[in-house]
Amino acid sequence: MSDAPKLAGPDLATGTALATLADGAMLLGHAQGEPVLIARRGDRVFAVGSTCTHYGGPLVQGLFIGETVRCPWHHACFDLRSGEALRPPALNPIPCWRVEISGGNVYVRERLATVPQREHATVPSHLKSVVIIGGGAAANAAAETLRNEGYADRLTILSADADVPCDRPNLSKDYLAGTAPEEWVPLRSVDFYRDRKIDLRLGTRAASIDVHKRQVVLADGAQLSFDALLLATGAAPVRLSVPGSDLPHVHYLRTLADSRKIIEAAKSAQRAVVVGASFIGLEVAASLRARNLEVHVVAPEKVPMERVLGREIGELVRAIHEEHGVRFRLGATATSIDRAFVTLQSGERLAGDCVIIGVGVKPELDLAEKAGLALDRGIAVNGYLETSVSGIFAAGDVARWPDPHSGQKIRVEHWVVAERQGQTAARNILGRRERFDAVPFFWSMHYDMPILYVGHAERWNEIDIDGRTSDKNCRVTYRHDGRILAVATIGRDLECLKAELAFEQSTPR
């Protein structure tokens, strides 16, 4: 992290010809020893930092739309005028520089010290207390947005987790693999919440919600009043009901504490058995191979991820894992676990001194159900993410919303969706009446191969593959009766961004 940035392209401080930068084009250069991206829109040229503040994606390879740029890796979006992060997963702005155009040349001058502040709409006068239940992506994004949009009164996050909201995708990827230090995992520091006057209560469980008194009752009996409430309780891992599933060497992965336990176990373990070929399960398998453990994956399906991504990508994923030494037992189920083995239905016994269960998650709906909120395989919300009770909203893994792109009510368990819903819910708590219309997006990493996916296809009857999956360079389009529902790409990040934009532009508003 302390290495000097690599510089490429022209020295923009000494100037570059405006004529070489077409309208709608971007150019990577540098100024004052820092990488700088310039982008032209009409007669105006913007100069901003060249890398995404999420994972450092190269913005010059992204999509330039209007006066924004989108990151090719995980679809964060930045305002080129101010550097502001408009869409997660990026939370921090990119830097901006002053631009001067003179004599047909573009010059990047001094770096601007502050991000221009946006004007905020009026905060409703009745809104004096907002409570957020949950400590994940949606909860954090909502709290930050409330403060960024001008809400200054009481704001409380009730999180059952022992740690501050964290970068959950990293828990099964780089952090678990040992290639990312723990200081990269928290989304924000404890000081951040204190300085923003966000009352973050860790290790705190809500027991019930009184929708008439507008109160949350905590597990210790304390009561907390609210004028608006956001349910962002997320999802919990599905527990495997077989003998031995509660043994100390059997792990589930949801929290930072869970990931720490698996890392500690991996230090002395030699053989791991992963039960479940889900995204989490296979990412865990890859991370444990990076730690030189022998890894077996047990799952009932014949092709991993076929239900979500189709047979072709599923077979590619399996092949890549096998190239890295993962051994699969597909079409198989675990029937018992003891301290040394996992026994399969066939009678085969797999040696495993570390067992990870990744057979899916289920939304945390108990609070909503007890409070009498409408449920529909999740918490039912309208297009503004408001539940059946006025002033109570839901976001993230628990929310089932009317998706304008698929024309269906859907619930998804995607990190970026949760963050974006948290933002929208916060604005609607402030009375903005903003519909949630973001296109669902997720990514999954398998060794050096990222899979990007936009849209939502629970069922399809046609798959079109452009390119060869074996080359790790393809675009897969999922259709139902001729209608495009989703697009997955491997090695074609810009095409995935363009597919996302096409969904946005084709949806009636």
WOBEL-V41394 format. One record per helix or strand. SS is the DSSP state (a for helix, b for strand). FROM is the first residue (numbers start at 1). TO is the last residue. Records with the same first field share a line. If there is no record, write none. Layout:
SS: FROM-TO + FROM-TO
//
This chain:
b: 11-11 + 16-17 + 26-31 + 34-41 + 44-49 + 51-51 + 58-58 + 63-65 + 68-70 + 77-79 + 85-87 + 96-102 + 105-111 + 129-133 + 154-158 + 166-166 + 186-186 + 199-201 + 206-210 + 215-218 + 223-225 + 228-231 + 235-237 + 243-243 + 250-252 + 271-275 + 294-299 + 327-330 + 334-337 + 341-344 + 349-351 + 354-357 + 361-363 + 375-375 + 379-380 + 386-386 + 392-394 + 399-403 + 408-410 + 441-446 + 449-455 + 462-468 + 473-480 + 483-490
a: 18-20 + 59-61 + 137-148 + 168-172 + 174-177 + 182-184 + 190-195 + 256-268 + 279-290 + 306-309 + 311-323 + 366-371 + 396-398 + 415-429 + 469-471 + 493-506
//
